[in-house]
Amino acid sequence: MRAKFLYSLLAAGGLLLLLWYKFAVDSSQKPAKDLFSARPFPPLIDTDEPPYRFHLPLRTKSRNIVDHNGQRVKLASVNWYGGSDELFVPSGLDIRHRSEIAKLIRHLGFNSVRLPYSDEMVMDNPIIEEDLLWANQDLIGLRALDVYIAVAESLTDAGIAVIPNNHITQAAWCCGINICDTAWYNNQLGPVCRVSQTEEQWIENWVMVMSSFKDNPLVIGPDLRNEPRGFWGTMPWGKWATAAERVGNQLLTINPEWLIFVEGVSSSNDLSGVRKRPVMLDVPDRVVYSAHVYSWSGWGSREGMYAKRPFLSFVKSMKENWAYLLEENIAPVWVGEFGGPHEPSEGDFHYWNNLLKFLKLVDADFGYWAINPRKPHDNEKESYSLVEDDWEAPILDYRLRDMLELIRQ
């Protein structure tokens, strides 16, 4: 009874927070003008040319990811979601063969893919509905984890590195106000959560997923958990760092050459705690930290959301949250999620210009959210998509232009 009351109270608080958020962003939602500068659009990648060559294995060295020759490797990633959502399958497999989607990702200039999954997908492992696999007839009849593995292998066969990501516990679009998905465990909430999970179960799920890839060198390592945040951003960094060490060390017994990607707290915005409490693994030179930066990030702070901040204020926040790790040559940071809509508001475009300018200044590794043209729930249009509904035609706009410049700098 007490748990239900707590859930109701938190839900009411969340509703008030969302109303405040809507009021706060209204002023930045005017359509942007002059989306294209006079700069020419860079050419896309010729997929007849050999793919980006990863000299494996990878490791970390100060602020960089480096190959086995000690040369810097810059991750230019894109997110391909669906495995973490309610249909349990990476999207687009009903439209195009997975190998053709892999080729498309290369054509857009990306050398790596962040591939989300849910714990529910691993624990239930349902047979995927036939109509979701129409363009991949060889996968019909397979279970979710087998399809996920096949998609990852199609990417690595194309020379694209893969970073599996534990995105959410309960299969759904992330991230709403559901208190059951604010951390890697939720068993303390009892019957409130439809999918209940202990930290031990979370680790077991990771072992199951990554054991499938132990002999695939282009699966370069796990992104341990998407946006650990606790109730309304109250997750302590030290608690999350300890859990990351537990699962990271367990996975490194399977393959000690994997990189271990560790996101910040407060929806992955905040890595400031690393300065005093870094993640320490049994195998050295494995940790890559990850930050997420969106136009609405920064809400609740004195200086407000990034959609409205001047550049110097934006830079100050980036340095405080994560960029100090690069600036002081401490550790690599992969900005594993950021994005913007095809038709941005003034606030969206202001944020985008600030972020891309900063990413170019610090030469950061990055992962765009997302390639998908549709969301799994109700087939809703994905405004952040980089491709049309056919999973073939690229959307040639300000976003891809700026990322191609970032990739080639």
FIGUVO-824580 format. One record per residue (C-alpha): residue number from 0; residue in one letter; x, y, z. Coordinates in nm, 4 decimals, decimal comma. Layout:
N
   voza   zavo          u          v          w
    NUM      a          X          Y          Z
...
//
This chain:
409
   voza   zavo          u          v          w
      0      m     0,0000     0,0000     0,0000
      1      r     0,2829     0,2349     0,0931
      2      a     0,4588     0,1551    -0,2382
      3      k     0,1419     0,2401    -0,4347
      4      f     0,1079     0,5684    -0,2478
      5      l     0,4718     0,6525    -0,3198
      6      y     0,4231     0,5725    -0,6871
      7      s     0,1137     0,7964    -0,7030
      8      l     0,2978     1,0790    -0,5299
      9      l     0,5933     1,0528    -0,7649
     10      a     0,3660     1,0341    -1,0672
     11      a     0,1873     1,3521    -0,9548
     12      g     0,5228     1,5214    -0,9083
     13      g     0,6247     1,4068    -1,2523
     14      l     0,3105     1,5558    -1,4056
     15      l     0,3839     1,8921    -1,2444
     16      l     0,7419     1,8682    -1,3696
     17      l     0,6253     1,7998    -1,7243
     18      l     0,3859     2,0959    -1,7133
     19      w     0,6697     2,3190    -1,5964
     20      y     0,8928     2,1792    -1,8709
     21      k     0,6322     2,2555    -2,1391
     22      f     0,5984     2,6124    -2,0128
     23      a     0,9764     2,6555    -2,0020
     24      v     1,0407     2,5379    -2,3587
     25      d     0,7529     2,7138    -2,5356
     26      s     0,9602     3,0238    -2,6007
     27      s     1,2270     2,8226    -2,7861
     28      q     0,9887     2,6389    -3,0190
     29      k     0,9621     2,8948    -3,3010
     30      p     1,0744     2,7455    -3,6356
     31      a     1,4407     2,8101    -3,7113
     32      k     1,5440     3,0078    -4,0155
     33      d     1,8509     2,9852    -4,2399
     34      l     1,9258     2,6197    -4,1651
     35      f     2,1976     2,5963    -4,4282
     36      s     2,5043     2,8098    -4,4510
     37      a     2,6905     2,8647    -4,7740
     38      r     2,9158     2,5690    -4,6987
     39      p     2,8815     2,2916    -4,9594
     40      f     2,7377     1,9575    -4,8515
     41      p     3,0222     1,7059    -4,8043
     42      p     3,0116     1,3917    -5,0192
     43      l     2,8760     1,0747    -4,8616
     44      i     3,0953     0,7671    -4,8249
     45      d     3,1491     0,5429    -5,1277
     46      t     3,0578     0,1976    -4,9957
     47      d     3,2569     0,0320    -5,2755
     48      e     3,5660     0,1552    -5,0954
     49      p     3,7056    -0,0547    -4,8066
     50      p     3,5464     0,0253    -4,4674
     51      y     3,7203     0,2113    -4,1883
     52      r     3,9904    -0,0211    -4,0634
     53      f     4,0001    -0,0827    -3,6911
     54      h     4,3417    -0,2124    -3,5889
     55      l     4,2161    -0,4236    -3,3018
     56      p     4,2128    -0,4587    -3,0092
     57      l     4,1307    -0,1135    -2,8814
     58      r     4,2289     0,0375    -2,5475
     59      t     4,2298     0,3776    -2,3799
     60      k     4,5254     0,6106    -2,3449
     61      s     4,4666     0,9313    -2,1536
     62      r     4,1811     1,1133    -2,3339
     63      n     4,1753     0,8883    -2,6404
     64      i     4,0658     0,5479    -2,7587
     65      v     4,3638     0,4006    -2,9435
     66      d     4,4264     0,0938    -3,1594
     67      h     4,6925    -0,1721    -3,1081
     68      n     4,9465     0,0575    -3,2803
     69      g     4,8715     0,3370    -3,0337
     70      q     4,6956     0,5517    -3,2973
     71      r     4,3821     0,7435    -3,2018
     72      v     4,0476     0,5853    -3,3025
     73      k     3,7556     0,8266    -3,3265
     74      l     3,4139     0,6659    -3,2805
     75      a     3,1619     0,8218    -3,5169
     76      s     2,8515     0,6291    -3,4123
     77      v     2,4813     0,6217    -3,4788
     78      n     2,2089     0,4651    -3,2640
     79      w     1,9893     0,1976    -3,4219
     80      y     1,7072     0,1347    -3,1793
     81      g     1,4180    -0,1091    -3,1527
     82      g     1,5670    -0,3955    -2,9517
     83      s     1,4902    -0,2049    -2,6318
     84      d     1,1326    -0,1220    -2,7317
     85      e     0,8063    -0,3107    -2,7020
     86      l     0,8505    -0,5109    -3,0257
     87      f     1,1895    -0,6464    -2,9084
     88      v     1,3573    -0,6068    -3,2493
     89      p     1,5827    -0,3483    -3,4184
     90      s     1,3583    -0,1489    -3,6491
     91      g     1,3625    -0,1632    -4,0282
     92      l     1,3992    -0,5383    -4,0736
     93      d     1,0539    -0,5457    -4,2322
     94      i     1,1690    -0,2913    -4,4939
     95      r     1,5263    -0,3803    -4,5873
     96      h     1,7732    -0,6602    -4,5326
     97      r     2,0000    -0,5972    -4,2354
     98      s     2,3095    -0,6076    -4,4580
     99      e     2,1656    -0,3255    -4,6690
    100      i     2,0983    -0,1184    -4,3568
    101      a     2,4585    -0,1789    -4,2508
    102      k     2,5720    -0,0572    -4,5931
    103      l     2,3513     0,2521    -4,5538
    104      i     2,5110     0,3307    -4,2166
    105      r     2,8548     0,3157    -4,3787
    106      h     2,7303     0,5374    -4,6636
    107      l     2,6315     0,8049    -4,4105
    108      g     2,9873     0,8064    -4,2738
    109      f     2,9488     0,6223    -3,9427
    110      n     3,2041     0,3637    -3,8308
    111      s     3,0143     0,2290    -3,5297
    112      v     2,6633     0,1586    -3,3999
    113      r     2,5164     0,1745    -3,0513
    114      l     2,2617    -0,1089    -3,0420
    115      p     2,0128    -0,0852    -2,7520
    116      y     1,8338    -0,3787    -2,5865
    117      s     1,6024    -0,4156    -2,2870
    118      d     1,6433    -0,6562    -1,9973
    119      e     1,2915    -0,7774    -2,0701
    120      m     1,4072    -0,8746    -2,4207
    121      v     1,6807    -1,0929    -2,2721
    122      m     1,4720    -1,2481    -1,9929
    123      d     1,1584    -1,3218    -2,2003
    124      n     1,3355    -1,3705    -2,5357
    125      p     1,0110    -1,4000    -2,7363
    126      i     0,9787    -1,5225    -3,0940
    127      i     0,9682    -1,2120    -3,3143
    128      e     0,6514    -1,1582    -3,5153
    129      e     0,6920    -1,2566    -3,8790
    130      d     0,5755    -0,9262    -4,0250
    131      l     0,8576    -0,7438    -3,8421
    132      l     1,1154    -0,9505    -4,0326
    133      w     0,9613    -0,9474    -4,3793
    134      a     1,2808    -0,8300    -4,5537
    135      n     1,4923    -1,0777    -4,3565
    136      q     1,3279    -1,4108    -4,4295
    137      d     1,6180    -1,6081    -4,2820
    138      l     1,5338    -1,4622    -3,9396
    139      i     1,1662    -1,5596    -3,9360
    140      g     1,0923    -1,7948    -3,6483
    141      l     1,3892    -1,6799    -3,4409
    142      r     1,3769    -1,5400    -3,0907
    143      a     1,4603    -1,1821    -3,0010
    144      l     1,8159    -1,2406    -2,8797
    145      d     1,9025    -1,4420    -3,1920
    146      v     1,7722    -1,1592    -3,4127
    147      y     1,9678    -0,9049    -3,2087
    148      i     2,2856    -1,1103    -3,2539
    149      a     2,2220    -1,1460    -3,6276
    150      v     2,1833    -0,7689    -3,6644
    151      a     2,5081    -0,7074    -3,4745
    152      e     2,6878    -0,9588    -3,6947
    153      s     2,5557    -0,7917    -4,0111
    154      l     2,7123    -0,4683    -3,8915
    155      t     3,0477    -0,6214    -3,8047
    156      d     3,0496    -0,8119    -4,1357
    157      a     3,0313    -0,4674    -4,3001
    158      g     3,3294    -0,3467    -4,0958
    159      i     3,1184    -0,1460    -3,8503
    160      a     3,2009    -0,1643    -3,4787
    161      v     2,9099    -0,2463    -3,2441
    162      i     2,8474    -0,1261    -2,8889
    163      p     2,5590    -0,3190    -2,7245
    164      n     2,3658    -0,0942    -2,4881
    165      n     2,1483    -0,1961    -2,1929
    166      h     1,8899     0,0720    -2,2543
    167      i     1,6008    -0,0020    -2,0213
    168      t     1,4582    -0,2751    -1,7976
    169      q     1,0973    -0,2905    -1,9196
    170      a     1,0722    -0,2929    -2,2998
    171      a     0,9391     0,0524    -2,3901
    172      w     1,0401     0,3893    -2,5275
    173      c     1,2979     0,5490    -2,2990
    174      c     1,2852     0,7539    -2,0920
    175      g     0,9627     0,8592    -1,9264
    176      i     0,8609     0,9016    -1,5635
    177      n     0,8362     0,5279    -1,4923
    178      i     1,0224     0,4869    -1,1627
    179      c     1,0867     0,1194    -1,2462
    180      d     1,3388     0,2139    -1,5173
    181      t     1,5429     0,4845    -1,3472
    182      a     1,8231     0,2433    -1,2498
    183      w     1,9691    -0,0962    -1,3394
    184      y     1,7749    -0,2568    -1,0530
    185      n     1,4207    -0,2044    -0,9260
    186      n     1,3506    -0,4984    -0,6954
    187      q     1,3155    -0,2642    -0,3968
    188      l     0,9856    -0,1421    -0,5494
    189      g     0,8225    -0,4847    -0,5304
    190      p     0,4939    -0,5342    -0,7202
    191      v     0,4936    -0,1759    -0,8510
    192      c     0,7176    -0,2868    -1,1408
    193      r     0,5835    -0,5112    -1,4175
    194      v     0,9412    -0,6278    -1,4868
    195      s     1,1350    -0,6648    -1,1634
    196      q     1,5122    -0,6991    -1,1609
    197      t     1,7952    -0,7212    -0,9083
    198      e     2,1487    -0,6039    -0,9744
    199      e     2,2503    -0,9696    -0,9977
    200      q     1,9899    -1,0324    -1,2697
    201      w     2,1163    -0,7289    -1,4593
    202      i     2,4683    -0,8725    -1,4523
    203      e     2,3416    -1,2151    -1,5636
    204      n     2,1639    -1,0531    -1,8577
    205      w     2,4833    -0,8771    -1,9603
    206      v     2,6782    -1,2031    -1,9420
    207      m     2,4206    -1,3719    -2,1658
    208      v     2,4323    -1,0935    -2,4252
    209      m     2,8081    -1,0452    -2,4371
    210      s     2,8957    -1,4159    -2,4306
    211      s     2,7437    -1,4310    -2,7773
    212      f     3,0041    -1,1816    -2,9003
    213      k     3,3204    -1,2990    -2,7248
    214      d     3,4740    -1,4149    -3,0537
    215      n     3,3580    -1,1165    -3,2616
    216      p     3,6364    -0,8565    -3,2320
    217      l     3,4310    -0,5738    -3,3834
    218      v     3,1864    -0,5890    -3,0938
    219      i     3,4169    -0,3547    -2,9066
    220      g     3,2432    -0,3448    -2,5691
    221      p     2,9242    -0,2825    -2,3696
    222      d     2,7548     0,0471    -2,2855
    223      l     2,6526    -0,0665    -1,9391
    224      r     2,3300     0,1275    -1,8763
    225      n     2,1392     0,4053    -2,0430
    226      e     2,0911     0,7206    -1,8374
    227      p     2,1086     0,5974    -1,4758
    228      r     1,9295     0,8694    -1,2848
    229      g     1,7314     0,7489    -0,9814
    230      f     1,4131     0,9243    -0,8733
    231      w     1,4210     1,2710    -1,0351
    232      g     1,7956     1,2635    -1,0867
    233      t     1,8992     1,1571    -0,7368
    234      m     2,1329     0,8673    -0,8311
    235      p     2,4676     0,9084    -0,6475
    236      w     2,7680     0,8732    -0,8780
    237      g     2,9506     0,6465    -0,6311
    238      k     2,6660     0,3950    -0,6213
    239      w     2,6549     0,3727    -0,9996
    240      a     3,0355     0,3571    -1,0286
    241      t     3,0461     0,0586    -0,7896
    242      a     2,7823    -0,1266    -0,9934
    243      a     2,9674    -0,0455    -1,3157
    244      e     3,2832    -0,1964    -1,1680
    245      r     3,0989    -0,5134    -1,0673
    246      v     2,9504    -0,5816    -1,4077
    247      g     3,2539    -0,4500    -1,5966
    248      n     3,4915    -0,6825    -1,4162
    249      q     3,2556    -0,9755    -1,4733
    250      l     3,2404    -0,9076    -1,8472
    251      l     3,6171    -0,8649    -1,8741
    252      t     3,6580    -1,2251    -1,7560
    253      i     3,4808    -1,3216    -2,0802
    254      n     3,6918    -1,0955    -2,3009
    255      p     3,9581    -0,8748    -2,1399
    256      e     3,9943    -0,6707    -2,4612
    257      w     3,6511    -0,5089    -2,4461
    258      l     3,6141    -0,1408    -2,3775
    259      i     3,3679    -0,0689    -2,0954
    260      f     3,1426     0,2328    -2,1616
    261      v     3,0135     0,4002    -1,8444
    262      e     2,7509     0,6731    -1,8712
    263      g     2,7116     0,9649    -1,6365
    264      v     2,4310     1,0049    -1,3837
    265      s     2,1425     1,2511    -1,4070
    266      s     2,0346     1,1093    -1,7451
    267      s     2,4007     1,0730    -1,8463
    268      n     2,4612     1,4488    -1,8303
    269      d     2,6871     1,4411    -1,5256
    270      l     3,0338     1,2851    -1,5062
    271      s     3,1692     1,5352    -1,2565
    272      g     3,1993     1,2633    -0,9920
    273      v     3,4714     1,0871    -1,1921
    274      r     3,7292     1,3398    -1,0737
    275      k     3,7185     1,2108    -0,7152
    276      r     3,5799     0,8622    -0,7781
    277      p     3,6884     0,7139    -1,1136
    278      v     3,5676     0,3722    -1,2276
    279      m     3,8550     0,1299    -1,1599
    280      l     3,8521    -0,2084    -1,3350
    281      d     4,0712    -0,5157    -1,2897
    282      v     4,2003    -0,4730    -1,6459
    283      p     4,3615    -0,1319    -1,7055
    284      d     4,2889     0,1033    -1,9965
    285      r     3,9313    -0,0173    -2,0522
    286      v     3,7008     0,2626    -1,9319
    287      v     3,5346     0,5010    -2,1764
    288      y     3,2944     0,7467    -2,0138
    289      s     2,9776     0,8515    -2,1942
    290      a     2,7648     1,1659    -2,1818
    291      h     2,4287     1,2540    -2,3409
    292      v     2,3545     1,6112    -2,4462
    293      y     2,0142     1,7289    -2,5732
    294      s     1,8438     2,0658    -2,6171
    295      w     1,6380     2,0065    -2,3010
    296      s     1,9418     1,9023    -2,0958
    297      g     2,0229     2,1473    -1,8208
    298      w     1,6597     2,1920    -1,7152
    299      g     1,6185     2,2820    -1,3514
    300      s     1,9575     2,4561    -1,3348
    301      r     2,0015     2,8257    -1,2712
    302      e     2,1106     2,8944    -1,6297
    303      g     1,8410     2,6771    -1,7869
    304      m     1,8158     2,4380    -2,0765
    305      y     2,0765     2,4196    -2,3506
    306      a     1,8195     2,5314    -2,6078
    307      k     1,8412     2,8809    -2,4604
    308      r     2,1963     2,9197    -2,3298
    309      p     2,4623     3,1397    -2,4893
    310      f     2,7716     2,9577    -2,6090
    311      l     2,9963     3,0491    -2,3153
    312      s     2,7384     2,9240    -2,0651
    313      f     2,6992     2,6041    -2,2672
    314      v     3,0772     2,5498    -2,2735
    315      k     3,1006     2,6073    -1,8992
    316      s     2,8370     2,3368    -1,8390
    317      m     3,0081     2,0903    -2,0760
    318      k     3,3415     2,1393    -1,9021
    319      e     3,1918     2,0972    -1,5560
    320      n     2,9922     1,7874    -1,6516
    321      w     3,2308     1,5878    -1,8728
    322      a     3,4656     1,7789    -2,1029
    323      y     3,7207     1,8335    -1,8240
    324      l     3,8084     1,4652    -1,8702
    325      l     3,9242     1,5457    -2,2245
    326      e     4,0701     1,8863    -2,1477
    327      e     4,2835     1,7508    -1,8632
    328      n     4,3797     1,4353    -2,0534
    329      i     4,2182     1,2077    -1,7939
    330      a     3,9970     0,9683    -1,9928
    331      p     3,8012     0,9346    -2,3193
    332      v     3,4421     1,0589    -2,3371
    333      w     3,1991     0,9357    -2,6007
    334      v     2,8947     1,1601    -2,6421
    335      g     2,6755     0,8566    -2,6978
    336      e     2,3472     1,0431    -2,7554
    337      f     2,2622     1,3806    -2,9014
    338      g     2,0334     1,4820    -3,1836
    339      g     1,7973     1,7257    -3,3435
    340      p     1,4864     1,7249    -3,5627
    341      h     1,4799     1,7648    -3,9410
    342      e     1,2682     2,0784    -3,8926
    343      p     1,4167     2,2386    -3,5815
    344      s     1,2826     2,5174    -3,3692
    345      e     1,5025     2,8165    -3,2910
    346      g     1,5947     2,6499    -2,9618
    347      d     1,6807     2,3187    -3,1292
    348      f     1,9001     2,4896    -3,3840
    349      h     2,0693     2,7098    -3,1224
    350      y     2,1540     2,4022    -2,9138
    351      w     2,2749     2,2110    -3,2194
    352      n     2,5099     2,4860    -3,3326
    353      n     2,6553     2,5232    -2,9838
    354      l     2,7057     2,1499    -2,9416
    355      l     2,8592     2,0846    -3,2837
    356      k     3,0898     2,3822    -3,2460
    357      f     3,2017     2,2456    -2,9104
    358      l     3,2407     1,8852    -3,0335
    359      k     3,4645     2,0143    -3,3114
    360      l     3,6701     2,2172    -3,0644
    361      v     3,7333     1,9200    -2,8336
    362      d     3,7357     1,6597    -3,1151
    363      a     3,5065     1,4267    -2,9215
    364      d     3,3872     1,0757    -3,0088
    365      f     3,0115     1,0784    -3,0646
    366      g     2,6926     0,8798    -3,1255
    367      y     2,3912     1,0391    -3,2970
    368      w     2,0354     0,9512    -3,1920
    369      a     1,9122     0,8005    -3,4227
    370      i     1,8968     0,6557    -3,7729
    371      n     1,5402     0,5189    -3,7361
    372      p     1,2618     0,6855    -3,9402
    373      r     0,9826     0,5468    -3,7179
    374      k     0,9343     0,4701    -3,3494
    375      p     0,8082     0,1185    -3,2698
    376      h     0,5111     0,2387    -3,0648
    377      d     0,2218     0,3155    -3,3024
    378      n     0,4708     0,3569    -3,5889
    379      e     0,5161     0,7203    -3,4886
    380      k     0,7358     0,9362    -3,7113
    381      e     1,0864     0,9885    -3,5711
    382      s     1,1711     1,3557    -3,6198
    383      y     1,5408     1,2930    -3,5423
    384      s     1,5783     1,0352    -3,8212
    385      l     1,8602     1,0514    -4,0738
    386      v     1,6809     0,8423    -4,3390
    387      e     1,3412     0,8269    -4,5056
    388      d     1,0793     0,5575    -4,4418
    389      d     1,2341     0,3340    -4,7100
    390      w     1,5499     0,2907    -4,4980
    391      e     1,7436     0,3869    -4,8106
    392      a     1,7242     0,7585    -4,8929
    393      p     1,9357     0,9821    -4,6655
    394      i     1,7935     1,3069    -4,5301
    395      l     2,0511     1,5593    -4,6471
    396      d     2,0192     1,8483    -4,4059
    397      y     2,2145     2,0511    -4,1502
    398      r     2,2638     1,7532    -3,9155
    399      l     2,4358     1,5148    -4,1550
    400      r     2,6375     1,7975    -4,3082
    401      d     2,7751     1,9009    -3,9692
    402      m     2,8460     1,5425    -3,8601
    403      l     3,0318     1,4634    -4,1833
    404      e     3,2493     1,7679    -4,1167
    405      l     3,3044     1,6484    -3,7599
    406      i     3,3997     1,3003    -3,8809
    407      r     3,6505     1,4338    -4,1324
    408      q     3,8167     1,7036    -3,9239
//
